[in-house]
Amino acid sequence: MLTIRCTKCKNKIFRYLKVGKGRVLRCHKARILRDNSLHRGTKVLCRCGNVIGTDEGNSIKMHRQAFFHTGTKVAKE
Ligand SMILES: [Zn+2]
């Protein structure tokens, strides 16, 4: 389980079930367990206004500089 946090305000944006060891490039919406983000059109924002990703329908393409994460990744599905 990862906690995705905003680099600007350090607040929690998502609780996310990450599968695999790769970087977090996209967040699949089905695996977002808690969503504190705001959606404005296709933009996904932190509550402080920082744009953290782009809504692509089933997933959110994350902007690498806009977030960091803490927690552990699940090794296998
Ligand atoms: Zn923020």
N, CA, C, O and the ligand as a Tripos MOL2 file, in Angstrom:
@<TRIPOS>MOLECULE
protein
  309   307    78     0     0
PROTEIN
NO_CHARGES

@<TRIPOS>ATOM
      1 N           0.8360   -1.2010    0.0000 N.3       1 MET1
      2 CA          0.0000    0.0000    0.0000 C.3       1 MET1
      3 C           0.8700    1.2490    0.0000 C.2       1 MET1
      4 O           1.7490    1.3920    0.8490 O.2       1 MET1
      5 N           0.6400    2.1250   -0.9140 N.am      2 LEU2
      6 CA          1.3980    3.3690   -0.9760 C.3       2 LEU2
      7 C           0.5050    4.5320   -0.5830 C.2       2 LEU2
      8 O          -0.6990    4.5460   -0.8400 O.2       2 LEU2
      9 N           1.1360    5.4930    0.0430 N.am      3 THR3
     10 CA          0.4730    6.7730    0.2410 C.3       3 THR3
     11 C           1.1230    7.7590   -0.7120 C.2       3 THR3
     12 O           2.3190    8.0360   -0.6230 O.2       3 THR3
     13 N           0.3210    8.2810   -1.6190 N.am      4 ILE4
     14 CA          0.8130    9.2510   -2.5950 C.3       4 ILE4
     15 C           0.6100   10.6320   -1.9890 C.2       4 ILE4
     16 O          -0.4950   10.9920   -1.5830 O.2       4 ILE4
     17 N           1.6970   11.4010   -1.9360 N.am      5 ARG5
     18 CA          1.6350   12.7170   -1.3040 C.3       5 ARG5
     19 C           2.0950   13.8160   -2.2530 C.2       5 ARG5
     20 O           2.8900   13.5930   -3.1660 O.2       5 ARG5
     21 N           1.5770   14.9850   -2.0080 N.am      6 CYS6
     22 CA          1.9060   16.1640   -2.7970 C.3       6 CYS6
     23 C           3.2820   16.6960   -2.4090 C.2       6 CYS6
     24 O           3.5900   16.7880   -1.2210 O.2       6 CYS6
     25 N           4.1210   17.0510   -3.3950 N.am      7 THR7
     26 CA          5.4380   17.6000   -3.0570 C.3       7 THR7
     27 C           5.3360   19.0290   -2.5210 C.2       7 THR7
     28 O           6.2440   19.4930   -1.8300 O.2       7 THR7
     29 N           4.2640   19.7170   -2.8250 N.am      8 LYS8
     30 CA          4.1600   21.1130   -2.3800 C.3       8 LYS8
     31 C           3.6880   21.2160   -0.9410 C.2       8 LYS8
     32 O           4.3100   21.9020   -0.1290 O.2       8 LYS8
     33 N           2.5940   20.5390   -0.6180 N.am      9 CYS9
     34 CA          2.0200   20.7060    0.7200 C.3       9 CYS9
     35 C           2.1920   19.4630    1.5840 C.2       9 CYS9
     36 O           1.8500   19.4830    2.7670 O.2       9 CYS9
     37 N           2.7220   18.3730    1.0070 N.am     10 LYS10
     38 CA          2.9900   17.1180    1.7260 C.3      10 LYS10
     39 C           1.7310   16.3850    2.1910 C.2      10 LYS10
     40 O           1.8280   15.3930    2.9140 O.2      10 LYS10
     41 N           0.5780   16.8520    1.7940 N.am     11 ASN11
     42 CA         -0.6480   16.1800    2.2140 C.3      11 ASN11
     43 C          -0.8940   14.9240    1.3940 C.2      11 ASN11
     44 O          -0.3560   14.7660    0.2970 O.2      11 ASN11
     45 N          -1.7080   14.0390    1.9370 N.am     12 LYS12
     46 CA         -2.0400   12.7950    1.2600 C.3      12 LYS12
     47 C          -2.9750   13.0730    0.0850 C.2      12 LYS12
     48 O          -3.9270   13.8450    0.2030 O.2      12 LYS12
     49 N          -2.6960   12.4420   -1.0300 N.am     13 ILE13
     50 CA         -3.5730   12.5750   -2.1950 C.3      13 ILE13
     51 C          -4.3390   11.2670   -2.4160 C.2      13 ILE13
     52 O          -5.5630   11.2630   -2.5460 O.2      13 ILE13
     53 N          -3.5930   10.1580   -2.4560 N.am     14 PHE14
     54 CA         -4.2170    8.8330   -2.6230 C.3      14 PHE14
     55 C          -3.6580    7.8580   -1.6170 C.2      14 PHE14
     56 O          -2.5360    8.0020   -1.1320 O.2      14 PHE14
     57 N          -4.4700    6.8600   -1.3150 N.am     15 ARG15
     58 CA         -3.9560    5.5940   -0.8040 C.3      15 ARG15
     59 C          -4.0580    4.6580   -2.0000 C.2      15 ARG15
     60 O          -5.1270    4.5110   -2.5930 O.2      15 ARG15
     61 N          -2.9540    4.0350   -2.3460 N.am     16 TYR16
     62 CA         -2.9010    3.3290   -3.6200 C.3      16 TYR16
     63 C          -2.2970    1.9440   -3.4630 C.2      16 TYR16
     64 O          -1.2660    1.7640   -2.8160 O.2      16 TYR16
     65 N          -2.9630    0.9740   -4.0690 N.am     17 LEU17
     66 CA         -2.4590   -0.4010   -4.0600 C.3      17 LEU17
     67 C          -1.5830   -0.5840   -5.2940 C.2      17 LEU17
     68 O          -2.0750   -0.8110   -6.3990 O.2      17 LEU17
     69 N          -0.2650   -0.4770   -5.0780 N.am     18 LYS18
     70 CA          0.6750   -0.5950   -6.1900 C.3      18 LYS18
     71 C           1.0790   -2.0440   -6.3440 C.2      18 LYS18
     72 O           1.4300   -2.7090   -5.3690 O.2      18 LYS18
     73 N           1.0290   -2.5340   -7.5820 N.am     19 VAL19
     74 CA          1.4440   -3.8980   -7.8730 C.3      19 VAL19
     75 C           2.6870   -3.8330   -8.7590 C.2      19 VAL19
     76 O           2.7190   -3.0990   -9.7470 O.2      19 VAL19
     77 N           3.7030   -4.6050   -8.3950 N.am     20 GLY20
     78 CA          4.9390   -4.6010   -9.1660 C.3      20 GLY20
     79 C           5.9310   -3.6080   -8.6020 C.2      20 GLY20
     80 O           5.6010   -2.7880   -7.7460 O.2      20 GLY20
     81 N           7.1720   -3.6990   -9.1040 N.am     21 LYS21
     82 CA          8.2480   -2.9090   -8.5210 C.3      21 LYS21
     83 C           8.5370   -1.6340   -9.2990 C.2      21 LYS21
     84 O           9.3700   -0.8260   -8.8860 O.2      21 LYS21
     85 N           7.8760   -1.4570  -10.3830 N.am     22 GLY22
     86 CA          8.1760   -0.3000  -11.2200 C.3      22 GLY22
     87 C           7.7980    1.0140  -10.5700 C.2      22 GLY22
     88 O           7.1640    1.0650   -9.5170 O.2      22 GLY22
     89 N           8.2110    2.0630  -11.2360 N.am     23 ARG23
     90 CA          7.8420    3.4090  -10.7840 C.3      23 ARG23
     91 C           6.3400    3.6210  -10.8830 C.2      23 ARG23
     92 O           5.6470    2.9540  -11.6520 O.2      23 ARG23
     93 N           5.8660    4.5450  -10.1040 N.am     24 VAL24
     94 CA          4.4610    4.9360  -10.1930 C.3      24 VAL24
     95 C           4.3350    5.9530  -11.3350 C.2      24 VAL24
     96 O           4.5780    7.1460  -11.1510 O.2      24 VAL24
     97 N           3.9560    5.4630  -12.4970 N.am     25 LEU25
     98 CA          3.7660    6.3440  -13.6460 C.3      25 LEU25
     99 C           2.2940    6.6500  -13.8320 C.2      25 LEU25
    100 O           1.9010    7.7520  -14.2140 O.2      25 LEU25
    101 N           1.4920    5.6300  -13.5480 N.am     26 ARG26
    102 CA          0.0460    5.7690  -13.6500 C.3      26 ARG26
    103 C          -0.5810    5.1710  -12.4010 C.2      26 ARG26
    104 O          -0.0640    4.2160  -11.8220 O.2      26 ARG26
    105 N          -1.6890    5.7420  -12.0060 N.am     27 CYS27
    106 CA         -2.4700    5.1560  -10.9290 C.3      27 CYS27
    107 C          -3.7750    4.6430  -11.5220 C.2      27 CYS27
    108 O          -4.5650    5.4090  -12.0720 O.2      27 CYS27
    109 N          -3.9900    3.3310  -11.4020 N.am     28 HIS28
    110 CA         -5.2450    2.7710  -11.8760 C.3      28 HIS28
    111 C          -6.3390    3.1230  -10.8720 C.2      28 HIS28
    112 O          -6.1940    2.9080   -9.6690 O.2      28 HIS28
    113 N          -7.4240    3.6620  -11.3910 N.am     29 LYS29
    114 CA         -8.4680    4.1510  -10.4840 C.3      29 LYS29
    115 C          -9.0430    3.0480   -9.6080 C.2      29 LYS29
    116 O          -9.4240    3.2910   -8.4630 O.2      29 LYS29
    117 N          -9.1050    1.8320  -10.1510 N.am     30 ALA30
    118 CA         -9.6740    0.7230   -9.3840 C.3      30 ALA30
    119 C          -8.8380    0.4030   -8.1570 C.2      30 ALA30
    120 O          -9.3290   -0.2230   -7.2180 O.2      30 ALA30
    121 N          -7.5550    0.8350   -8.1550 N.am     31 ARG31
    122 CA         -6.6730    0.5150   -7.0280 C.3      31 ARG31
    123 C          -6.4820    1.6950   -6.0910 C.2      31 ARG31
    124 O          -5.7290    1.6050   -5.1210 O.2      31 ARG31
    125 N          -7.1460    2.7810   -6.3670 N.am     32 ILE32
    126 CA         -7.0890    3.9270   -5.4580 C.3      32 ILE32
    127 C          -8.1210    3.7060   -4.3620 C.2      32 ILE32
    128 O          -9.3250    3.6800   -4.6160 O.2      32 ILE32
    129 N          -7.6320    3.5490   -3.1520 N.am     33 LEU33
    130 CA         -8.5350    3.1910   -2.0610 C.3      33 LEU33
    131 C          -9.0860    4.4190   -1.3600 C.2      33 LEU33
    132 O         -10.2120    4.4090   -0.8630 O.2      33 LEU33
    133 N          -8.3000    5.4600   -1.3230 N.am     34 ARG34
    134 CA         -8.8160    6.7040   -0.7470 C.3      34 ARG34
    135 C          -8.3610    7.8430   -1.6280 C.2      34 ARG34
    136 O          -7.1730    7.9680   -1.9270 O.2      34 ARG34
    137 N          -9.2680    8.6490   -2.0320 N.am     35 ASP35
    138 CA         -8.9730    9.7060   -3.0060 C.3      35 ASP35
    139 C          -9.2820   11.0690   -2.3910 C.2      35 ASP35
    140 O         -10.4380   11.4140   -2.1470 O.2      35 ASP35
    141 N          -8.2230   11.8280   -2.1500 N.am     36 ASN36
    142 CA         -8.4060   13.1810   -1.6120 C.3      36 ASN36
    143 C          -8.1780   14.2430   -2.6820 C.2      36 ASN36
    144 O          -8.0900   15.4340   -2.3870 O.2      36 ASN36
    145 N          -8.0850   13.7900   -3.9280 N.am     37 SER37
    146 CA         -7.7500   14.7330   -4.9920 C.3      37 SER37
    147 C          -8.9870   15.4760   -5.4840 C.2      37 SER37
    148 O         -10.1270   15.1110   -5.1960 O.2      37 SER37
    149 N          -8.7100   16.5250   -6.2340 N.am     38 LEU38
    150 CA         -9.7740   17.2620   -6.9140 C.3      38 LEU38
    151 C          -9.6330   17.0050   -8.4110 C.2      38 LEU38
    152 O          -8.5250   16.8480   -8.9240 O.2      38 LEU38
    153 N         -10.7550   16.9640   -9.0960 N.am     39 HIS39
    154 CA        -10.7340   16.7550  -10.5390 C.3      39 HIS39
    155 C         -11.3250   17.9780  -11.2160 C.2      39 HIS39
    156 O         -12.4300   18.4200  -10.9010 O.2      39 HIS39
    157 N         -10.5570   18.5100  -12.1540 N.am     40 ARG40
    158 CA        -11.0180   19.6780  -12.8990 C.3      40 ARG40
    159 C         -10.7840   19.3690  -14.3680 C.2      40 ARG40
    160 O          -9.6600   19.4710  -14.8610 O.2      40 ARG40
    161 N         -11.8460   18.9910  -15.0640 N.am     41 GLY41
    162 CA        -11.6640   18.5110  -16.4320 C.3      41 GLY41
    163 C         -10.8380   17.2440  -16.3970 C.2      41 GLY41
    164 O         -11.1780   16.3060  -15.6770 O.2      41 GLY41
    165 N          -9.7410   17.1970  -17.1730 N.am     42 THR42
    166 CA         -8.8740   16.0210  -17.1550 C.3      42 THR42
    167 C          -7.7290   16.1990  -16.1690 C.2      42 THR42
    168 O          -6.9030   15.2990  -16.0130 O.2      42 THR42
    169 N          -7.6700   17.3440  -15.5030 N.am     43 LYS43
    170 CA         -6.5920   17.5670  -14.5450 C.3      43 LYS43
    171 C          -6.9660   17.0030  -13.1820 C.2      43 LYS43
    172 O          -8.1050   17.1100  -12.7280 O.2      43 LYS43
    173 N          -5.9700   16.4000  -12.5480 N.am     44 VAL44
    174 CA         -6.1460   15.9070  -11.1900 C.3      44 VAL44
    175 C          -5.2500   16.7540  -10.3040 C.2      44 VAL44
    176 O          -4.0430   16.8470  -10.5250 O.2      44 VAL44
    177 N          -5.8560   17.3660   -9.3030 N.am     45 LEU45
    178 CA         -5.1210   18.3100   -8.4720 C.3      45 LEU45
    179 C          -5.1520   17.9050   -7.0030 C.2      45 LEU45
    180 O          -6.0810   17.2550   -6.5230 O.2      45 LEU45
    181 N          -4.1010   18.3170   -6.3200 N.am     46 CYS46
    182 CA         -4.1160   18.2930   -4.8670 C.3      46 CYS46
    183 C          -5.0160   19.4270   -4.3970 C.2      46 CYS46
    184 O          -5.3200   20.3480   -5.1550 O.2      46 CYS46
    185 N          -5.4350   19.3530   -3.1470 N.am     47 ARG47
    186 CA         -6.2850   20.4240   -2.6220 C.3      47 ARG47
    187 C          -5.5620   21.7650   -2.5190 C.2      47 ARG47
    188 O          -6.2080   22.8050   -2.3920 O.2      47 ARG47
    189 N          -4.2280   21.7530   -2.5710 N.am     48 CYS48
    190 CA         -3.4750   23.0150   -2.5430 C.3      48 CYS48
    191 C          -3.3980   23.6480   -3.9280 C.2      48 CYS48
    192 O          -2.9260   24.7770   -4.0640 O.2      48 CYS48
    193 N          -3.8560   22.9320   -4.9600 N.am     49 GLY49
    194 CA         -3.8320   23.4820   -6.3110 C.3      49 GLY49
    195 C          -2.7460   22.9030   -7.1930 C.2      49 GLY49
    196 O          -2.7330   23.1450   -8.4000 O.2      49 GLY49
    197 N          -1.8390   22.1450   -6.6110 N.am     50 ASN50
    198 CA         -0.7680   21.5000   -7.3710 C.3      50 ASN50
    199 C          -1.3700   20.4380   -8.3130 C.2      50 ASN50
    200 O          -2.1080   19.5610   -7.8650 O.2      50 ASN50
    201 N          -1.0550   20.5180   -9.6010 N.am     51 VAL51
    202 CA         -1.5490   19.5240  -10.5580 C.3      51 VAL51
    203 C          -0.6850   18.2810  -10.4460 C.2      51 VAL51
    204 O           0.5220   18.3320  -10.6840 O.2      51 VAL51
    205 N          -1.2970   17.1770  -10.0890 N.am     52 ILE52
    206 CA         -0.5040   15.9710   -9.8500 C.3      52 ILE52
    207 C          -0.6480   14.9340  -10.9480 C.2      52 ILE52
    208 O           0.1200   13.9730  -10.9890 O.2      52 ILE52
    209 N          -1.6110   15.1050  -11.8330 N.am     53 GLY53
    210 CA         -1.7410   14.1200  -12.8920 C.3      53 GLY53
    211 C          -2.8340   14.4860  -13.8810 C.2      53 GLY53
    212 O          -3.5230   15.4990  -13.7620 O.2      53 GLY53
    213 N          -2.9540   13.5920  -14.8760 N.am     54 THR54
    214 CA         -3.9400   13.7760  -15.9290 C.3      54 THR54
    215 C          -4.8660   12.5660  -15.9530 C.2      54 THR54
    216 O          -4.4090   11.4240  -16.0080 O.2      54 THR54
    217 N          -6.1530   12.8230  -15.9120 N.am     55 ASP55
    218 CA         -7.1450   11.7530  -15.9510 C.3      55 ASP55
    219 C          -7.2200   11.1700  -17.3570 C.2      55 ASP55
    220 O          -7.4980   11.8830  -18.3210 O.2      55 ASP55
    221 N          -6.9680    9.8620  -17.4640 N.am     56 GLU56
    222 CA         -7.0220    9.1970  -18.7680 C.3      56 GLU56
    223 C          -8.1770    8.2000  -18.8370 C.2      56 GLU56
    224 O          -8.1760    7.3150  -19.6920 O.2      56 GLU56
    225 N          -9.1250    8.3280  -17.9800 N.am     57 GLY57
    226 CA        -10.2670    7.4130  -18.0010 C.3      57 GLY57
    227 C         -10.1530    6.3770  -16.9120 C.2      57 GLY57
    228 O         -10.6330    6.5820  -15.7980 O.2      57 GLY57
    229 N          -9.5150    5.2540  -17.2300 N.am     58 ASN58
    230 CA         -9.3690    4.2020  -16.2230 C.3      58 ASN58
    231 C          -8.1930    4.4280  -15.2900 C.2      58 ASN58
    232 O          -8.0840    3.7970  -14.2390 O.2      58 ASN58
    233 N          -7.3160    5.3350  -15.6890 N.am     59 SER59
    234 CA         -6.1300    5.5710  -14.8790 C.3      59 SER59
    235 C          -5.7670    7.0480  -14.9020 C.2      59 SER59
    236 O          -6.2780    7.8370  -15.6970 O.2      59 SER59
    237 N          -4.8660    7.3810  -13.9990 N.am     60 ILE60
    238 CA         -4.3710    8.7560  -13.9180 C.3      60 ILE60
    239 C          -2.8910    8.7350  -14.2440 C.2      60 ILE60
    240 O          -2.1090    8.0630  -13.5710 O.2      60 ILE60
    241 N          -2.5080    9.4670  -15.2690 N.am     61 LYS61
    242 CA         -1.0990    9.5880  -15.6090 C.3      61 LYS61
    243 C          -0.4770   10.5970  -14.6500 C.2      61 LYS61
    244 O          -0.8680   11.7640  -14.6190 O.2      61 LYS61
    245 N           0.4940   10.1320  -13.8710 N.am     62 MET62
    246 CA          1.0160   10.9640  -12.7940 C.3      62 MET62
    247 C           2.1550   11.8600  -13.2860 C.2      62 MET62
    248 O           2.9530   11.4530  -14.1310 O.2      62 MET62
    249 N           2.2220   13.0560  -12.7620 N.am     63 HIS63
    250 CA          3.3110   13.9730  -13.0670 C.3      63 HIS63
    251 C           4.4020   13.7460  -12.0370 C.2      63 HIS63
    252 O           4.2130   13.9680  -10.8410 O.2      63 HIS63
    253 N           5.5340   13.3040  -12.5240 N.am     64 ARG64
    254 CA          6.5510   12.7810  -11.6240 C.3      64 ARG64
    255 C           7.0340   13.7780  -10.5660 C.2      64 ARG64
    256 O           7.2810   13.3940   -9.4230 O.2      64 ARG64
    257 N           7.1660   15.0260  -10.9290 N.am     65 GLN65
    258 CA          7.6850   16.0030   -9.9660 C.3      65 GLN65
    259 C           6.6380   16.4520   -8.9520 C.2      65 GLN65
    260 O           6.9660   17.1030   -7.9600 O.2      65 GLN65
    261 N           5.3990   16.1070   -9.2010 N.am     66 ALA66
    262 CA          4.3270   16.6840   -8.4000 C.3      66 ALA66
    263 C           3.9930   15.8700   -7.1610 C.2      66 ALA66
    264 O           3.2650   16.3380   -6.2860 O.2      66 ALA66
    265 N           4.5240   14.6520   -7.0840 N.am     67 PHE67
    266 CA          4.1390   13.8040   -5.9530 C.3      67 PHE67
    267 C           5.3220   12.9520   -5.5030 C.2      67 PHE67
    268 O           6.3030   12.7930   -6.2290 O.2      67 PHE67
    269 N           5.2130   12.4220   -4.3210 N.am     68 PHE68
    270 CA          6.1350   11.3850   -3.8560 C.3      68 PHE68
    271 C           5.2950   10.3810   -3.0890 C.2      68 PHE68
    272 O           4.1270   10.6330   -2.7940 O.2      68 PHE68
    273 N           5.8920    9.2450   -2.7680 N.am     69 HIS69
    274 CA          5.0950    8.2620   -2.0580 C.3      69 HIS69
    275 C           5.8690    7.6240   -0.9300 C.2      69 HIS69
    276 O           7.0980    7.5560   -0.9370 O.2      69 HIS69
    277 N           5.1110    7.1630    0.0330 N.am     70 THR70
    278 CA          5.6630    6.4150    1.1530 C.3      70 THR70
    279 C           4.8880    5.1050    1.2450 C.2      70 THR70
    280 O           3.7610    4.9990    0.7600 O.2      70 THR70
    281 N           5.5100    4.1090    1.8750 N.am     71 GLY71
    282 CA          4.8230    2.8250    2.0090 C.3      71 GLY71
    283 C           5.4820    1.7720    1.1460 C.2      71 GLY71
    284 O           6.5540    2.0010    0.5860 O.2      71 GLY71
    285 N           4.8440    0.6210    1.0360 N.am     72 THR72
    286 CA          5.4360   -0.5160    0.3440 C.3      72 THR72
    287 C           4.5930   -0.9360   -0.8540 C.2      72 THR72
    288 O           3.3800   -0.7310   -0.9050 O.2      72 THR72
    289 N           5.2970   -1.5360   -1.8200 N.am     73 LYS73
    290 CA          4.6300   -2.0340   -3.0100 C.3      73 LYS73
    291 C           4.3350   -3.5290   -2.8330 C.2      73 LYS73
    292 O           5.0790   -4.2360   -2.1530 O.2      73 LYS73
    293 N           3.2680   -3.9920   -3.4350 N.am     74 VAL74
    294 CA          2.9410   -5.4130   -3.3920 C.3      74 VAL74
    295 C           3.7320   -6.0960   -4.4880 C.2      74 VAL74
    296 O           3.6760   -5.6830   -5.6460 O.2      74 VAL74
    297 N           4.4800   -7.1540   -4.1310 N.am     75 ALA75
    298 CA          5.3830   -7.7690   -5.0870 C.3      75 ALA75
    299 C           4.6500   -8.4600   -6.2180 C.2      75 ALA75
    300 O           5.0590   -8.3620   -7.3750 O.2      75 ALA75
    301 N           3.5780   -9.1550   -5.9000 N.am     76 LYS76
    302 CA          2.8680   -9.9190   -6.9100 C.3      76 LYS76
    303 C           1.3710   -9.6740   -6.8270 C.2      76 LYS76
    304 O           0.8410   -9.3230   -5.7720 O.2      76 LYS76
    305 N           0.7070   -9.8610   -7.9360 N.am     77 GLU77
    306 CA         -0.7300   -9.6750   -7.9640 C.3      77 GLU77
    307 C          -1.4280  -10.8910   -7.3600 C.2      77 GLU77
    308 O          -2.6570  -10.9270   -7.2920 O.2      77 GLU77
    309 ZN         -0.7110   19.8440   -2.2470 Zn       78 ZN78
@<TRIPOS>BOND
     1     1     2 1
     2     2     3 1
     3     3     4 2
     4     3     5 am
     5     5     6 1
     6     6     7 1
     7     7     8 2
     8     7     9 am
     9     9    10 1
    10    10    11 1
    11    11    12 2
    12    11    13 am
    13    13    14 1
    14    14    15 1
    15    15    16 2
    16    15    17 am
    17    17    18 1
    18    18    19 1
    19    19    20 2
    20    19    21 am
    21    21    22 1
    22    22    23 1
    23    23    24 2
    24    23    25 am
    25    25    26 1
    26    26    27 1
    27    27    28 2
    28    27    29 am
    29    29    30 1
    30    30    31 1
    31    31    32 2
    32    31    33 am
    33    33    34 1
    34    34    35 1
    35    35    36 2
    36    35    37 am
    37    37    38 1
    38    38    39 1
    39    39    40 2
    40    39    41 am
    41    41    42 1
    42    42    43 1
    43    43    44 2
    44    43    45 am
    45    45    46 1
    46    46    47 1
    47    47    48 2
    48    47    49 am
    49    49    50 1
    50    50    51 1
    51    51    52 2
    52    51    53 am
    53    53    54 1
    54    54    55 1
    55    55    56 2
    56    55    57 am
    57    57    58 1
    58    58    59 1
    59    59    60 2
    60    59    61 am
    61    61    62 1
    62    62    63 1
    63    63    64 2
    64    63    65 am
    65    65    66 1
    66    66    67 1
    67    67    68 2
    68    67    69 am
    69    69    70 1
    70    70    71 1
    71    71    72 2
    72    71    73 am
    73    73    74 1
    74    74    75 1
    75    75    76 2
    76    75    77 am
    77    77    78 1
    78    78    79 1
    79    79    80 2
    80    79    81 am
    81    81    82 1
    82    82    83 1
    83    83    84 2
    84    83    85 am
    85    85    86 1
    86    86    87 1
    87    87    88 2
    88    87    89 am
    89    89    90 1
    90    90    91 1
    91    91    92 2
    92    91    93 am
    93    93    94 1
    94    94    95 1
    95    95    96 2
    96    95    97 am
    97    97    98 1
    98    98    99 1
    99    99   100 2
   100    99   101 am
   101   101   102 1
   102   102   103 1
   103   103   104 2
   104   103   105 am
   105   105   106 1
   106   106   107 1
   107   107   108 2
   108   107   109 am
   109   109   110 1
   110   110   111 1
   111   111   112 2
   112   111   113 am
   113   113   114 1
   114   114   115 1
   115   115   116 2
   116   115   117 am
   117   117   118 1
   118   118   119 1
   119   119   120 2
   120   119   121 am
   121   121   122 1
   122   122   123 1
   123   123   124 2
   124   123   125 am
   125   125   126 1
   126   126   127 1
   127   127   128 2
   128   127   129 am
   129   129   130 1
   130   130   131 1
   131   131   132 2
   132   131   133 am
   133   133   134 1
   134   134   135 1
   135   135   136 2
   136   135   137 am
   137   137   138 1
   138   138   139 1
   139   139   140 2
   140   139   141 am
   141   141   142 1
   142   142   143 1
   143   143   144 2
   144   143   145 am
   145   145   146 1
   146   146   147 1
   147   147   148 2
   148   147   149 am
   149   149   150 1
   150   150   151 1
   151   151   152 2
   152   151   153 am
   153   153   154 1
   154   154   155 1
   155   155   156 2
   156   155   157 am
   157   157   158 1
   158   158   159 1
   159   159   160 2
   160   159   161 am
   161   161   162 1
   162   162   163 1
   163   163   164 2
   164   163   165 am
   165   165   166 1
   166   166   167 1
   167   167   168 2
   168   167   169 am
   169   169   170 1
   170   170   171 1
   171   171   172 2
   172   171   173 am
   173   173   174 1
   174   174   175 1
   175   175   176 2
   176   175   177 am
   177   177   178 1
   178   178   179 1
   179   179   180 2
   180   179   181 am
   181   181   182 1
   182   182   183 1
   183   183   184 2
   184   183   185 am
   185   185   186 1
   186   186   187 1
   187   187   188 2
   188   187   189 am
   189   189   190 1
   190   190   191 1
   191   191   192 2
   192   191   193 am
   193   193   194 1
   194   194   195 1
   195   195   196 2
   196   195   197 am
   197   197   198 1
   198   198   199 1
   199   199   200 2
   200   199   201 am
   201   201   202 1
   202   202   203 1
   203   203   204 2
   204   203   205 am
   205   205   206 1
   206   206   207 1
   207   207   208 2
   208   207   209 am
   209   209   210 1
   210   210   211 1
   211   211   212 2
   212   211   213 am
   213   213   214 1
   214   214   215 1
   215   215   216 2
   216   215   217 am
   217   217   218 1
   218   218   219 1
   219   219   220 2
   220   219   221 am
   221   221   222 1
   222   222   223 1
   223   223   224 2
   224   223   225 am
   225   225   226 1
   226   226   227 1
   227   227   228 2
   228   227   229 am
   229   229   230 1
   230   230   231 1
   231   231   232 2
   232   231   233 am
   233   233   234 1
   234   234   235 1
   235   235   236 2
   236   235   237 am
   237   237   238 1
   238   238   239 1
   239   239   240 2
   240   239   241 am
   241   241   242 1
   242   242   243 1
   243   243   244 2
   244   243   245 am
   245   245   246 1
   246   246   247 1
   247   247   248 2
   248   247   249 am
   249   249   250 1
   250   250   251 1
   251   251   252 2
   252   251   253 am
   253   253   254 1
   254   254   255 1
   255   255   256 2
   256   255   257 am
   257   257   258 1
   258   258   259 1
   259   259   260 2
   260   259   261 am
   261   261   262 1
   262   262   263 1
   263   263   264 2
   264   263   265 am
   265   265   266 1
   266   266   267 1
   267   267   268 2
   268   267   269 am
   269   269   270 1
   270   270   271 1
   271   271   272 2
   272   271   273 am
   273   273   274 1
   274   274   275 1
   275   275   276 2
   276   275   277 am
   277   277   278 1
   278   278   279 1
   279   279   280 2
   280   279   281 am
   281   281   282 1
   282   282   283 1
   283   283   284 2
   284   283   285 am
   285   285   286 1
   286   286   287 1
   287   287   288 2
   288   287   289 am
   289   289   290 1
   290   290   291 1
   291   291   292 2
   292   291   293 am
   293   293   294 1
   294   294   295 1
   295   295   296 2
   296   295   297 am
   297   297   298 1
   298   298   299 1
   299   299   300 2
   300   299   301 am
   301   301   302 1
   302   302   303 1
   303   303   304 2
   304   303   305 am
   305   305   306 1
   306   306   307 1
   307   307   308 2
@<TRIPOS>SUBSTRUCTURE
     1 MET1         2 RESIDUE 1 A MET
     2 LEU2         6 RESIDUE 1 A LEU
     3 THR3        10 RESIDUE 1 A THR
     4 ILE4        14 RESIDUE 1 A ILE
     5 ARG5        18 RESIDUE 1 A ARG
     6 CYS6        22 RESIDUE 1 A CYS
     7 THR7        26 RESIDUE 1 A THR
     8 LYS8        30 RESIDUE 1 A LYS
     9 CYS9        34 RESIDUE 1 A CYS
    10 LYS10       38 RESIDUE 1 A LYS
    11 ASN11       42 RESIDUE 1 A ASN
    12 LYS12       46 RESIDUE 1 A LYS
    13 ILE13       50 RESIDUE 1 A ILE
    14 PHE14       54 RESIDUE 1 A PHE
    15 ARG15       58 RESIDUE 1 A ARG
    16 TYR16       62 RESIDUE 1 A TYR
    17 LEU17       66 RESIDUE 1 A LEU
    18 LYS18       70 RESIDUE 1 A LYS
    19 VAL19       74 RESIDUE 1 A VAL
    20 GLY20       78 RESIDUE 1 A GLY
    21 LYS21       82 RESIDUE 1 A LYS
    22 GLY22       86 RESIDUE 1 A GLY
    23 ARG23       90 RESIDUE 1 A ARG
    24 VAL24       94 RESIDUE 1 A VAL
    25 LEU25       98 RESIDUE 1 A LEU
    26 ARG26      102 RESIDUE 1 A ARG
    27 CYS27      106 RESIDUE 1 A CYS
    28 HIS28      110 RESIDUE 1 A HIS
    29 LYS29      114 RESIDUE 1 A LYS
    30 ALA30      118 RESIDUE 1 A ALA
    31 ARG31      122 RESIDUE 1 A ARG
    32 ILE32      126 RESIDUE 1 A ILE
    33 LEU33      130 RESIDUE 1 A LEU
    34 ARG34      134 RESIDUE 1 A ARG
    35 ASP35      138 RESIDUE 1 A ASP
    36 ASN36      142 RESIDUE 1 A ASN
    37 SER37      146 RESIDUE 1 A SER
    38 LEU38      150 RESIDUE 1 A LEU
    39 HIS39      154 RESIDUE 1 A HIS
    40 ARG40      158 RESIDUE 1 A ARG
    41 GLY41      162 RESIDUE 1 A GLY
    42 THR42      166 RESIDUE 1 A THR
    43 LYS43      170 RESIDUE 1 A LYS
    44 VAL44      174 RESIDUE 1 A VAL
    45 LEU45      178 RESIDUE 1 A LEU
    46 CYS46      182 RESIDUE 1 A CYS
    47 ARG47      186 RESIDUE 1 A ARG
    48 CYS48      190 RESIDUE 1 A CYS
    49 GLY49      194 RESIDUE 1 A GLY
    50 ASN50      198 RESIDUE 1 A ASN
    51 VAL51      202 RESIDUE 1 A VAL
    52 ILE52      206 RESIDUE 1 A ILE
    53 GLY53      210 RESIDUE 1 A GLY
    54 THR54      214 RESIDUE 1 A THR
    55 ASP55      218 RESIDUE 1 A ASP
    56 GLU56      222 RESIDUE 1 A GLU
    57 GLY57      226 RESIDUE 1 A GLY
    58 ASN58      230 RESIDUE 1 A ASN
    59 SER59      234 RESIDUE 1 A SER
    60 ILE60      238 RESIDUE 1 A ILE
    61 LYS61      242 RESIDUE 1 A LYS
    62 MET62      246 RESIDUE 1 A MET
    63 HIS63      250 RESIDUE 1 A HIS
    64 ARG64      254 RESIDUE 1 A ARG
    65 GLN65      258 RESIDUE 1 A GLN
    66 ALA66      262 RESIDUE 1 A ALA
    67 PHE67      266 RESIDUE 1 A PHE
    68 PHE68      270 RESIDUE 1 A PHE
    69 HIS69      274 RESIDUE 1 A HIS
    70 THR70      278 RESIDUE 1 A THR
    71 GLY71      282 RESIDUE 1 A GLY
    72 THR72      286 RESIDUE 1 A THR
    73 LYS73      290 RESIDUE 1 A LYS
    74 VAL74      294 RESIDUE 1 A VAL
    75 ALA75      298 RESIDUE 1 A ALA
    76 LYS76      302 RESIDUE 1 A LYS
    77 GLU77      306 RESIDUE 1 A GLU
    78 ZN78       309 GROUP 0 **** ****
